[in-house]
Amino acid sequence: MRLEDCVECGLCVSACPITGTDPAYLGPAVLGAAARVVAEPRGQDVRSVLTWVDDHDGCWRCHLSFACSEVCPTGADPAAGIMALRGALTREHLRWRSDGHRGADRPVDQERTAAR
């Protein structure tokens, strides 16, 4: 996964079957950029990035067609970045549950539920 090779051409967005049907979906370019921040924080707040992409219209909306990675002219592989985000979020969710919060929503989940 070499997300730093992204030249922001937008081909991944055009190839993604979800971005064409769901305007709320963040899309592979944005999620790839988020994955890069999580992988290499460089002083940025990783938790806020993970909270932002942990949504139905975030990394969980990707249907894993990998079309975004197939069309990338630089081999940036945004699909791998999306999978990395899902992995990081899954680890966070499991850690939350293992810390004794079984059956309880994480604070961010409570905020989202209240906002809907």
Backbone atoms as SQL, in Angstrom:
CREATE TABLE atoms (id INTEGER PRIMARY KEY, chain TEXT, resi INTEGER, resn TEXT, atom TEXT, x REAL, y REAL, z REAL);
INSERT INTO atoms VALUES
  (1, 'A', 1, 'MET', 'N', 0.858, -1.174, 0.000),
  (2, 'A', 1, 'MET', 'CA', 0.000, 0.000, 0.000),
  (3, 'A', 1, 'MET', 'C', 0.899, 1.230, 0.000),
  (4, 'A', 2, 'ARG', 'N', 0.804, 2.018, -1.043),
  (5, 'A', 2, 'ARG', 'CA', 1.626, 3.220, -1.147),
  (6, 'A', 2, 'ARG', 'C', 0.721, 4.427, -1.379),
  (7, 'A', 3, 'LEU', 'N', -0.027, 4.768, -0.359),
  (8, 'A', 3, 'LEU', 'CA', -0.976, 5.867, -0.494),
  (9, 'A', 3, 'LEU', 'C', -0.289, 7.203, -0.740),
  (10, 'A', 4, 'GLU', 'N', 0.979, 7.293, -0.370),
  (11, 'A', 4, 'GLU', 'CA', 1.703, 8.540, -0.612),
  (12, 'A', 4, 'GLU', 'C', 1.942, 8.780, -2.102),
  (13, 'A', 5, 'ASP', 'N', 1.732, 7.762, -2.930),
  (14, 'A', 5, 'ASP', 'CA', 1.897, 7.910, -4.376),
  (15, 'A', 5, 'ASP', 'C', 0.670, 8.515, -5.059),
  (16, 'A', 6, 'CYS', 'N', -0.395, 8.725, -4.328),
  (17, 'A', 6, 'CYS', 'CA', -1.625, 9.273, -4.911),
  (18, 'A', 6, 'CYS', 'C', -1.363, 10.653, -5.512),
  (19, 'A', 7, 'VAL', 'N', -1.816, 10.840, -6.746),
  (20, 'A', 7, 'VAL', 'CA', -1.661, 12.132, -7.424),
  (21, 'A', 7, 'VAL', 'C', -3.000, 12.874, -7.516),
  (22, 'A', 8, 'GLU', 'N', -3.995, 12.372, -6.800),
  (23, 'A', 8, 'GLU', 'CA', -5.321, 12.995, -6.722),
  (24, 'A', 8, 'GLU', 'C', -5.955, 13.198, -8.097),
  (25, 'A', 9, 'CYS', 'N', -5.833, 12.184, -8.943),
  (26, 'A', 9, 'CYS', 'CA', -6.394, 12.270, -10.295),
  (27, 'A', 9, 'CYS', 'C', -7.901, 12.030, -10.311),
  (28, 'A', 10, 'GLY', 'N', -8.416, 11.324, -9.311),
  (29, 'A', 10, 'GLY', 'CA', -9.847, 11.071, -9.228),
  (30, 'A', 10, 'GLY', 'C', -10.325, 9.836, -9.969),
  (31, 'A', 11, 'LEU', 'N', -9.421, 9.094, -10.581),
  (32, 'A', 11, 'LEU', 'CA', -9.848, 7.887, -11.289),
  (33, 'A', 11, 'LEU', 'C', -10.487, 6.876, -10.344),
  (34, 'A', 12, 'CYS', 'N', -9.991, 6.804, -9.131),
  (35, 'A', 12, 'CYS', 'CA', -10.556, 5.860, -8.163),
  (36, 'A', 12, 'CYS', 'C', -12.010, 6.213, -7.849),
  (37, 'A', 13, 'VAL', 'N', -12.284, 7.488, -7.759),
  (38, 'A', 13, 'VAL', 'CA', -13.652, 7.941, -7.478),
  (39, 'A', 13, 'VAL', 'C', -14.562, 7.595, -8.654),
  (40, 'A', 14, 'SER', 'N', -14.068, 7.804, -9.860),
  (41, 'A', 14, 'SER', 'CA', -14.855, 7.490, -11.056),
  (42, 'A', 14, 'SER', 'C', -15.119, 5.997, -11.193),
  (43, 'A', 15, 'ALA', 'N', -14.170, 5.182, -10.800),
  (44, 'A', 15, 'ALA', 'CA', -14.307, 3.731, -10.947),
  (45, 'A', 15, 'ALA', 'C', -15.152, 3.098, -9.850),
  (46, 'A', 16, 'CYS', 'N', -15.285, 3.762, -8.740),
  (47, 'A', 16, 'CYS', 'CA', -15.995, 3.198, -7.591),
  (48, 'A', 16, 'CYS', 'C', -17.493, 3.069, -7.880),
  (49, 'A', 17, 'PRO', 'N', -18.041, 1.870, -7.722),
  (50, 'A', 17, 'PRO', 'CA', -19.471, 1.705, -7.977),
  (51, 'A', 17, 'PRO', 'C', -20.364, 2.366, -6.924),
  (52, 'A', 18, 'ILE', 'N', -19.822, 2.685, -5.785),
  (53, 'A', 18, 'ILE', 'CA', -20.627, 3.288, -4.718),
  (54, 'A', 18, 'ILE', 'C', -20.730, 4.802, -4.886),
  (55, 'A', 19, 'THR', 'N', -19.645, 5.457, -5.264),
  (56, 'A', 19, 'THR', 'CA', -19.692, 6.919, -5.372),
  (57, 'A', 19, 'THR', 'C', -20.703, 7.385, -6.412),
  (58, 'A', 20, 'GLY', 'N', -20.962, 6.567, -7.406),
  (59, 'A', 20, 'GLY', 'CA', -21.937, 6.937, -8.426),
  (60, 'A', 20, 'GLY', 'C', -23.374, 6.810, -7.970),
  (61, 'A', 21, 'THR', 'N', -23.597, 6.045, -6.923),
  (62, 'A', 21, 'THR', 'CA', -24.968, 5.808, -6.469),
  (63, 'A', 21, 'THR', 'C', -25.272, 6.392, -5.094),
  (64, 'A', 22, 'ASP', 'N', -24.242, 6.787, -4.369),
  (65, 'A', 22, 'ASP', 'CA', -24.441, 7.300, -3.012),
  (66, 'A', 22, 'ASP', 'C', -23.587, 8.548, -2.807),
  (67, 'A', 23, 'PRO', 'N', -24.162, 9.722, -3.000),
  (68, 'A', 23, 'PRO', 'CA', -23.376, 10.952, -2.871),
  (69, 'A', 23, 'PRO', 'C', -22.859, 11.214, -1.452),
  (70, 'A', 24, 'ALA', 'N', -23.405, 10.537, -0.466),
  (71, 'A', 24, 'ALA', 'CA', -22.938, 10.728, 0.913),
  (72, 'A', 24, 'ALA', 'C', -21.671, 9.920, 1.216),
  (73, 'A', 25, 'TYR', 'N', -21.379, 8.939, 0.389),
  (74, 'A', 25, 'TYR', 'CA', -20.202, 8.091, 0.607),
  (75, 'A', 25, 'TYR', 'C', -18.938, 8.931, 0.480),
  (76, 'A', 26, 'LEU', 'N', -18.024, 8.774, 1.414),
  (77, 'A', 26, 'LEU', 'CA', -16.791, 9.560, 1.395),
  (78, 'A', 26, 'LEU', 'C', -15.935, 9.265, 0.170),
  (79, 'A', 27, 'GLY', 'N', -15.909, 8.032, -0.269),
  (80, 'A', 27, 'GLY', 'CA', -15.187, 7.670, -1.484),
  (81, 'A', 27, 'GLY', 'C', -13.763, 7.218, -1.236),
  (82, 'A', 28, 'PRO', 'N', -13.201, 6.530, -2.226),
  (83, 'A', 28, 'PRO', 'CA', -11.875, 5.938, -2.055),
  (84, 'A', 28, 'PRO', 'C', -10.740, 6.948, -1.918),
  (85, 'A', 29, 'ALA', 'N', -10.838, 8.089, -2.557),
  (86, 'A', 29, 'ALA', 'CA', -9.755, 9.074, -2.446),
  (87, 'A', 29, 'ALA', 'C', -9.682, 9.636, -1.024),
  (88, 'A', 30, 'VAL', 'N', -10.826, 10.002, -0.493),
  (89, 'A', 30, 'VAL', 'CA', -10.872, 10.554, 0.865),
  (90, 'A', 30, 'VAL', 'C', -10.478, 9.494, 1.891),
  (91, 'A', 31, 'LEU', 'N', -11.011, 8.302, 1.723),
  (92, 'A', 31, 'LEU', 'CA', -10.695, 7.233, 2.672),
  (93, 'A', 31, 'LEU', 'C', -9.230, 6.818, 2.566),
  (94, 'A', 32, 'GLY', 'N', -8.687, 6.850, 1.367),
  (95, 'A', 32, 'GLY', 'CA', -7.261, 6.565, 1.206),
  (96, 'A', 32, 'GLY', 'C', -6.406, 7.596, 1.927),
  (97, 'A', 33, 'ALA', 'N', -6.804, 8.852, 1.822),
  (98, 'A', 33, 'ALA', 'CA', -6.077, 9.913, 2.528),
  (99, 'A', 33, 'ALA', 'C', -6.197, 9.732, 4.043),
  (100, 'A', 34, 'ALA', 'N', -7.378, 9.346, 4.497),
  (101, 'A', 34, 'ALA', 'CA', -7.569, 9.095, 5.930),
  (102, 'A', 34, 'ALA', 'C', -6.696, 7.937, 6.393),
  (103, 'A', 35, 'ALA', 'N', -6.607, 6.908, 5.571),
  (104, 'A', 35, 'ALA', 'CA', -5.766, 5.758, 5.922),
  (105, 'A', 35, 'ALA', 'C', -4.305, 6.168, 6.032),
  (106, 'A', 36, 'ARG', 'N', -3.895, 7.077, 5.187),
  (107, 'A', 36, 'ARG', 'CA', -2.505, 7.539, 5.254),
  (108, 'A', 36, 'ARG', 'C', -2.254, 8.288, 6.559),
  (109, 'A', 37, 'VAL', 'N', -3.205, 9.101, 6.986),
  (110, 'A', 37, 'VAL', 'CA', -3.056, 9.817, 8.257),
  (111, 'A', 37, 'VAL', 'C', -2.972, 8.827, 9.414),
  (112, 'A', 38, 'VAL', 'N', -3.796, 7.790, 9.363),
  (113, 'A', 38, 'VAL', 'CA', -3.779, 6.788, 10.438),
  (114, 'A', 38, 'VAL', 'C', -2.454, 6.027, 10.433),
  (115, 'A', 39, 'ALA', 'N', -1.954, 5.707, 9.249),
  (116, 'A', 39, 'ALA', 'CA', -0.696, 4.961, 9.145),
  (117, 'A', 39, 'ALA', 'C', 0.511, 5.812, 9.528),
  (118, 'A', 40, 'GLU', 'N', 0.463, 7.093, 9.177),
  (119, 'A', 40, 'GLU', 'CA', 1.568, 8.014, 9.449),
  (120, 'A', 40, 'GLU', 'C', 1.004, 9.311, 10.023),
  (121, 'A', 41, 'PRO', 'N', 0.686, 9.328, 11.309),
  (122, 'A', 41, 'PRO', 'CA', -0.030, 10.467, 11.895),
  (123, 'A', 41, 'PRO', 'C', 0.682, 11.819, 11.789),
  (124, 'A', 42, 'ARG', 'N', 1.974, 11.839, 11.923),
  (125, 'A', 42, 'ARG', 'CA', 2.748, 13.093, 11.845),
  (126, 'A', 42, 'ARG', 'C', 2.105, 14.219, 12.658),
  (127, 'A', 43, 'GLY', 'N', 1.718, 13.879, 13.875),
  (128, 'A', 43, 'GLY', 'CA', 1.160, 14.874, 14.781),
  (129, 'A', 43, 'GLY', 'C', -0.339, 15.075, 14.675),
  (130, 'A', 44, 'GLN', 'N', -0.987, 14.407, 13.746),
  (131, 'A', 44, 'GLN', 'CA', -2.435, 14.569, 13.598),
  (132, 'A', 44, 'GLN', 'C', -3.175, 13.656, 14.567),
  (133, 'A', 45, 'ASP', 'N', -4.399, 14.012, 14.858),
  (134, 'A', 45, 'ASP', 'CA', -5.225, 13.266, 15.801),
  (135, 'A', 45, 'ASP', 'C', -5.858, 12.062, 15.104),
  (136, 'A', 46, 'VAL', 'N', -5.263, 10.901, 15.285),
  (137, 'A', 46, 'VAL', 'CA', -5.733, 9.680, 14.636),
  (138, 'A', 46, 'VAL', 'C', -7.138, 9.318, 15.099),
  (139, 'A', 47, 'ARG', 'N', -7.423, 9.504, 16.367),
  (140, 'A', 47, 'ARG', 'CA', -8.738, 9.139, 16.892),
  (141, 'A', 47, 'ARG', 'C', -9.853, 9.914, 16.183),
  (142, 'A', 48, 'SER', 'N', -9.650, 11.184, 15.928),
  (143, 'A', 48, 'SER', 'CA', -10.695, 11.963, 15.253),
  (144, 'A', 48, 'SER', 'C', -10.877, 11.497, 13.807),
  (145, 'A', 49, 'VAL', 'N', -9.798, 11.096, 13.165),
  (146, 'A', 49, 'VAL', 'CA', -9.903, 10.571, 11.798),
  (147, 'A', 49, 'VAL', 'C', -10.680, 9.258, 11.816),
  (148, 'A', 50, 'LEU', 'N', -10.346, 8.385, 12.750),
  (149, 'A', 50, 'LEU', 'CA', -11.056, 7.110, 12.845),
  (150, 'A', 50, 'LEU', 'C', -12.534, 7.324, 13.168),
  (151, 'A', 51, 'THR', 'N', -12.829, 8.264, 14.032),
  (152, 'A', 51, 'THR', 'CA', -14.222, 8.557, 14.364),
  (153, 'A', 51, 'THR', 'C', -14.972, 9.046, 13.131),
  (154, 'A', 52, 'TRP', 'N', -14.318, 9.861, 12.339),
  (155, 'A', 52, 'TRP', 'CA', -14.932, 10.430, 11.137),
  (156, 'A', 52, 'TRP', 'C', -15.259, 9.356, 10.103),
  (157, 'A', 53, 'VAL', 'N', -14.356, 8.401, 9.896),
  (158, 'A', 53, 'VAL', 'CA', -14.578, 7.382, 8.860),
  (159, 'A', 53, 'VAL', 'C', -15.394, 6.196, 9.363),
  (160, 'A', 54, 'ASP', 'N', -15.614, 6.118, 10.670),
  (161, 'A', 54, 'ASP', 'CA', -16.368, 5.014, 11.271),
  (162, 'A', 54, 'ASP', 'C', -17.861, 5.304, 11.174),
  (163, 'A', 55, 'ASP', 'N', -18.370, 5.197, 9.978),
  (164, 'A', 55, 'ASP', 'CA', -19.755, 5.569, 9.715),
  (165, 'A', 55, 'ASP', 'C', -20.262, 4.763, 8.529),
  (166, 'A', 56, 'HIS', 'N', -21.564, 4.669, 8.423),
  (167, 'A', 56, 'HIS', 'CA', -22.161, 3.957, 7.289),
  (168, 'A', 56, 'HIS', 'C', -21.672, 4.527, 5.957),
  (169, 'A', 57, 'ASP', 'N', -21.492, 5.822, 5.886),
  (170, 'A', 57, 'ASP', 'CA', -21.022, 6.454, 4.654),
  (171, 'A', 57, 'ASP', 'C', -19.504, 6.583, 4.607),
  (172, 'A', 58, 'GLY', 'N', -18.845, 6.012, 5.582),
  (173, 'A', 58, 'GLY', 'CA', -17.388, 6.014, 5.620),
  (174, 'A', 58, 'GLY', 'C', -16.837, 4.694, 5.103),
  (175, 'A', 59, 'CYS', 'N', -15.862, 4.159, 5.803),
  (176, 'A', 59, 'CYS', 'CA', -15.178, 2.964, 5.301),
  (177, 'A', 59, 'CYS', 'C', -16.066, 1.721, 5.283),
  (178, 'A', 60, 'TRP', 'N', -17.140, 1.725, 6.043),
  (179, 'A', 60, 'TRP', 'CA', -18.016, 0.548, 6.068),
  (180, 'A', 60, 'TRP', 'C', -18.918, 0.485, 4.839),
  (181, 'A', 61, 'ARG', 'N', -19.027, 1.544, 4.082),
  (182, 'A', 61, 'ARG', 'CA', -19.882, 1.571, 2.888),
  (183, 'A', 61, 'ARG', 'C', -19.199, 0.921, 1.688),
  (184, 'A', 62, 'CYS', 'N', -17.910, 0.812, 1.704),
  (185, 'A', 62, 'CYS', 'CA', -17.155, 0.205, 0.597),
  (186, 'A', 62, 'CYS', 'C', -17.596, -1.247, 0.405),
  (187, 'A', 63, 'HIS', 'N', -17.867, -1.618, -0.836),
  (188, 'A', 63, 'HIS', 'CA', -18.312, -2.979, -1.148),
  (189, 'A', 63, 'HIS', 'C', -17.182, -3.882, -1.617),
  (190, 'A', 64, 'LEU', 'N', -15.977, -3.419, -1.512),
  (191, 'A', 64, 'LEU', 'CA', -14.789, -4.218, -1.818),
  (192, 'A', 64, 'LEU', 'C', -14.726, -4.697, -3.267),
  (193, 'A', 65, 'SER', 'N', -15.097, -3.847, -4.184),
  (194, 'A', 65, 'SER', 'CA', -14.968, -4.226, -5.595),
  (195, 'A', 65, 'SER', 'C', -13.523, -4.070, -6.062),
  (196, 'A', 66, 'PHE', 'N', -12.747, -3.273, -5.356),
  (197, 'A', 66, 'PHE', 'CA', -11.340, -3.001, -5.648),
  (198, 'A', 66, 'PHE', 'C', -11.136, -2.315, -6.996),
  (199, 'A', 67, 'ALA', 'N', -12.212, -1.798, -7.584),
  (200, 'A', 67, 'ALA', 'CA', -12.095, -1.078, -8.853),
  (201, 'A', 67, 'ALA', 'C', -11.214, 0.154, -8.693),
  (202, 'A', 68, 'CYS', 'N', -11.272, 0.777, -7.539),
  (203, 'A', 68, 'CYS', 'CA', -10.463, 1.974, -7.291),
  (204, 'A', 68, 'CYS', 'C', -8.971, 1.667, -7.413),
  (205, 'A', 69, 'SER', 'N', -8.569, 0.553, -6.868),
  (206, 'A', 69, 'SER', 'CA', -7.154, 0.183, -6.917),
  (207, 'A', 69, 'SER', 'C', -6.737, -0.285, -8.308),
  (208, 'A', 70, 'GLU', 'N', -7.652, -0.919, -9.005),
  (209, 'A', 70, 'GLU', 'CA', -7.331, -1.412, -10.349),
  (210, 'A', 70, 'GLU', 'C', -7.044, -0.279, -11.325),
  (211, 'A', 71, 'VAL', 'N', -7.737, 0.848, -11.187),
  (212, 'A', 71, 'VAL', 'CA', -7.551, 1.943, -12.149),
  (213, 'A', 71, 'VAL', 'C', -6.469, 2.932, -11.739),
  (214, 'A', 72, 'CYS', 'N', -5.948, 2.810, -10.553),
  (215, 'A', 72, 'CYS', 'CA', -4.969, 3.785, -10.069),
  (216, 'A', 72, 'CYS', 'C', -3.694, 3.743, -10.916),
  (217, 'A', 73, 'PRO', 'N', -3.343, 4.866, -11.545),
  (218, 'A', 73, 'PRO', 'CA', -2.159, 4.872, -12.407),
  (219, 'A', 73, 'PRO', 'C', -0.833, 4.805, -11.642),
  (220, 'A', 74, 'THR', 'N', -0.876, 5.098, -10.344),
  (221, 'A', 74, 'THR', 'CA', 0.367, 5.083, -9.567),
  (222, 'A', 74, 'THR', 'C', 0.466, 3.889, -8.626),
  (223, 'A', 75, 'GLY', 'N', -0.584, 3.071, -8.581),
  (224, 'A', 75, 'GLY', 'CA', -0.574, 1.912, -7.688),
  (225, 'A', 75, 'GLY', 'C', -0.773, 2.269, -6.230),
  (226, 'A', 76, 'ALA', 'N', -1.450, 3.382, -5.974),
  (227, 'A', 76, 'ALA', 'CA', -1.634, 3.839, -4.588),
  (228, 'A', 76, 'ALA', 'C', -2.485, 2.877, -3.761),
  (229, 'A', 77, 'ASP', 'N', -3.361, 2.130, -4.358),
  (230, 'A', 77, 'ASP', 'CA', -4.168, 1.097, -3.703),
  (231, 'A', 77, 'ASP', 'C', -5.073, 1.626, -2.585),
  (232, 'A', 78, 'PRO', 'N', -6.030, 2.483, -2.936),
  (233, 'A', 78, 'PRO', 'CA', -6.943, 2.992, -1.911),
  (234, 'A', 78, 'PRO', 'C', -7.774, 1.892, -1.248),
  (235, 'A', 79, 'ALA', 'N', -8.054, 0.811, -1.953),
  (236, 'A', 79, 'ALA', 'CA', -8.827, -0.280, -1.348),
  (237, 'A', 79, 'ALA', 'C', -8.082, -0.875, -0.155),
  (238, 'A', 80, 'ALA', 'N', -6.786, -1.012, -0.279),
  (239, 'A', 80, 'ALA', 'CA', -5.995, -1.517, 0.853),
  (240, 'A', 80, 'ALA', 'C', -6.046, -0.532, 2.017),
  (241, 'A', 81, 'GLY', 'N', -6.069, 0.750, 1.706),
  (242, 'A', 81, 'GLY', 'CA', -6.199, 1.759, 2.755),
  (243, 'A', 81, 'GLY', 'C', -7.530, 1.656, 3.475),
  (244, 'A', 82, 'ILE', 'N', -8.592, 1.419, 2.711),
  (245, 'A', 82, 'ILE', 'CA', -9.915, 1.259, 3.315),
  (246, 'A', 82, 'ILE', 'C', -9.934, 0.030, 4.217),
  (247, 'A', 83, 'MET', 'N', -9.311, -1.038, 3.761),
  (248, 'A', 83, 'MET', 'CA', -9.248, -2.251, 4.587),
  (249, 'A', 83, 'MET', 'C', -8.421, -2.003, 5.848),
  (250, 'A', 84, 'ALA', 'N', -7.376, -1.210, 5.733),
  (251, 'A', 84, 'ALA', 'CA', -6.569, -0.872, 6.909),
  (252, 'A', 84, 'ALA', 'C', -7.390, -0.059, 7.913),
  (253, 'A', 85, 'LEU', 'N', -8.216, 0.851, 7.408),
  (254, 'A', 85, 'LEU', 'CA', -9.096, 1.613, 8.300),
  (255, 'A', 85, 'LEU', 'C', -10.072, 0.689, 9.015),
  (256, 'A', 86, 'ARG', 'N', -10.655, -0.228, 8.274),
  (257, 'A', 86, 'ARG', 'CA', -11.584, -1.179, 8.893),
  (258, 'A', 86, 'ARG', 'C', -10.880, -2.000, 9.969),
  (259, 'A', 87, 'GLY', 'N', -9.662, -2.404, 9.691),
  (260, 'A', 87, 'GLY', 'CA', -8.899, -3.166, 10.680),
  (261, 'A', 87, 'GLY', 'C', -8.632, -2.353, 11.934),
  (262, 'A', 88, 'ALA', 'N', -8.232, -1.106, 11.756),
  (263, 'A', 88, 'ALA', 'CA', -7.965, -0.238, 12.909),
  (264, 'A', 88, 'ALA', 'C', -9.234, -0.011, 13.722),
  (265, 'A', 89, 'LEU', 'N', -10.342, 0.183, 13.033),
  (266, 'A', 89, 'LEU', 'CA', -11.609, 0.399, 13.735),
  (267, 'A', 89, 'LEU', 'C', -12.081, -0.863, 14.442),
  (268, 'A', 90, 'THR', 'N', -11.896, -1.994, 13.820),
  (269, 'A', 90, 'THR', 'CA', -12.284, -3.256, 14.458),
  (270, 'A', 90, 'THR', 'C', -11.468, -3.476, 15.727),
  (271, 'A', 91, 'ARG', 'N', -10.176, -3.202, 15.657),
  (272, 'A', 91, 'ARG', 'CA', -9.338, -3.329, 16.860),
  (273, 'A', 91, 'ARG', 'C', -9.805, -2.361, 17.945),
  (274, 'A', 92, 'GLU', 'N', -10.166, -1.142, 17.548),
  (275, 'A', 92, 'GLU', 'CA', -10.656, -0.162, 18.524),
  (276, 'A', 92, 'GLU', 'C', -11.961, -0.640, 19.161),
  (277, 'A', 93, 'HIS', 'N', -12.859, -1.153, 18.349),
  (278, 'A', 93, 'HIS', 'CA', -14.144, -1.644, 18.871),
  (279, 'A', 93, 'HIS', 'C', -13.928, -2.813, 19.829),
  (280, 'A', 94, 'LEU', 'N', -13.041, -3.724, 19.470),
  (281, 'A', 94, 'LEU', 'CA', -12.764, -4.868, 20.343),
  (282, 'A', 94, 'LEU', 'C', -12.113, -4.423, 21.647),
  (283, 'A', 95, 'ARG', 'N', -11.229, -3.452, 21.562),
  (284, 'A', 95, 'ARG', 'CA', -10.575, -2.931, 22.768),
  (285, 'A', 95, 'ARG', 'C', -11.620, -2.290, 23.682),
  (286, 'A', 96, 'TRP', 'N', -12.558, -1.557, 23.100),
  (287, 'A', 96, 'TRP', 'CA', -13.624, -0.922, 23.878),
  (288, 'A', 96, 'TRP', 'C', -14.431, -1.979, 24.627),
  (289, 'A', 97, 'ARG', 'N', -14.783, -3.039, 23.932),
  (290, 'A', 97, 'ARG', 'CA', -15.566, -4.107, 24.558),
  (291, 'A', 97, 'ARG', 'C', -14.755, -4.839, 25.627),
  (292, 'A', 98, 'SER', 'N', -13.481, -5.069, 25.366),
  (293, 'A', 98, 'SER', 'CA', -12.664, -5.810, 26.325),
  (294, 'A', 98, 'SER', 'C', -12.339, -4.985, 27.563),
  (295, 'A', 99, 'ASP', 'N', -12.504, -3.683, 27.481),
  (296, 'A', 99, 'ASP', 'CA', -12.259, -2.818, 28.638),
  (297, 'A', 99, 'ASP', 'C', -13.452, -2.787, 29.589),
  (298, 'A', 100, 'GLY', 'N', -14.399, -3.694, 29.396),
  (299, 'A', 100, 'GLY', 'CA', -15.523, -3.785, 30.320),
  (300, 'A', 100, 'GLY', 'C', -16.760, -3.029, 29.893),
  (301, 'A', 101, 'HIS', 'N', -16.810, -2.613, 28.655),
  (302, 'A', 101, 'HIS', 'CA', -17.963, -1.857, 28.175),
  (303, 'A', 101, 'HIS', 'C', -18.923, -2.735, 27.379),
  (304, 'A', 102, 'ARG', 'N', -19.002, -3.981, 27.724),
  (305, 'A', 102, 'ARG', 'CA', -19.876, -4.900, 26.985),
  (306, 'A', 102, 'ARG', 'C', -21.322, -4.418, 27.055),
  (307, 'A', 103, 'GLY', 'N', -21.942, -4.413, 25.896),
  (308, 'A', 103, 'GLY', 'CA', -23.339, -4.009, 25.832),
  (309, 'A', 103, 'GLY', 'C', -23.541, -2.505, 25.833),
  (310, 'A', 104, 'ALA', 'N', -22.484, -1.758, 26.040),
  (311, 'A', 104, 'ALA', 'CA', -22.605, -0.296, 26.059),
  (312, 'A', 104, 'ALA', 'C', -22.067, 0.275, 24.758),
  (313, 'A', 105, 'ASP', 'N', -22.709, 1.311, 24.303),
  (314, 'A', 105, 'ASP', 'CA', -22.209, 1.993, 23.121),
  (315, 'A', 105, 'ASP', 'C', -20.998, 2.833, 23.493),
  (316, 'A', 106, 'ARG', 'N', -20.091, 2.955, 22.542),
  (317, 'A', 106, 'ARG', 'CA', -18.976, 3.872, 22.737),
  (318, 'A', 106, 'ARG', 'C', -19.545, 5.287, 22.744),
  (319, 'A', 107, 'PRO', 'N', -18.886, 6.238, 23.372),
  (320, 'A', 107, 'PRO', 'CA', -19.410, 7.613, 23.390),
  (321, 'A', 107, 'PRO', 'C', -19.706, 8.145, 21.990),
  (322, 'A', 108, 'VAL', 'N', -18.867, 7.827, 21.020),
  (323, 'A', 108, 'VAL', 'CA', -19.106, 8.320, 19.665),
  (324, 'A', 108, 'VAL', 'C', -20.375, 7.699, 19.084),
  (325, 'A', 109, 'ASP', 'N', -20.675, 6.453, 19.423),
  (326, 'A', 109, 'ASP', 'CA', -21.903, 5.818, 18.954),
  (327, 'A', 109, 'ASP', 'C', -23.125, 6.498, 19.558),
  (328, 'A', 110, 'GLN', 'N', -23.035, 6.860, 20.821),
  (329, 'A', 110, 'GLN', 'CA', -24.139, 7.546, 21.482),
  (330, 'A', 110, 'GLN', 'C', -24.393, 8.903, 20.835),
  (331, 'A', 111, 'GLU', 'N', -23.314, 9.614, 20.479),
  (332, 'A', 111, 'GLU', 'CA', -23.461, 10.919, 19.828),
  (333, 'A', 111, 'GLU', 'C', -24.127, 10.773, 18.468),
  (334, 'A', 112, 'ARG', 'N', -23.730, 9.768, 17.708),
  (335, 'A', 112, 'ARG', 'CA', -24.311, 9.560, 16.379),
  (336, 'A', 112, 'ARG', 'C', -25.786, 9.199, 16.475),
  (337, 'A', 113, 'THR', 'N', -26.134, 8.358, 17.441),
  (338, 'A', 113, 'THR', 'CA', -27.524, 7.953, 17.613),
  (339, 'A', 113, 'THR', 'C', -28.383, 9.162, 17.972),
  (340, 'A', 114, 'ALA', 'N', -27.874, 10.017, 18.826),
  (341, 'A', 114, 'ALA', 'CA', -28.621, 11.207, 19.233),
  (342, 'A', 114, 'ALA', 'C', -28.792, 12.182, 18.068),
  (343, 'A', 115, 'ALA', 'N', -27.804, 12.235, 17.180),
  (344, 'A', 115, 'ALA', 'CA', -27.858, 13.171, 16.056),
  (345, 'A', 115, 'ALA', 'C', -28.839, 12.730, 14.979),
  (346, 'A', 116, 'ARG', 'N', -29.150, 11.450, 14.919),
  (347, 'A', 116, 'ARG', 'CA', -30.042, 10.940, 13.862),
  (348, 'A', 116, 'ARG', 'C', -31.439, 11.113, 14.230);
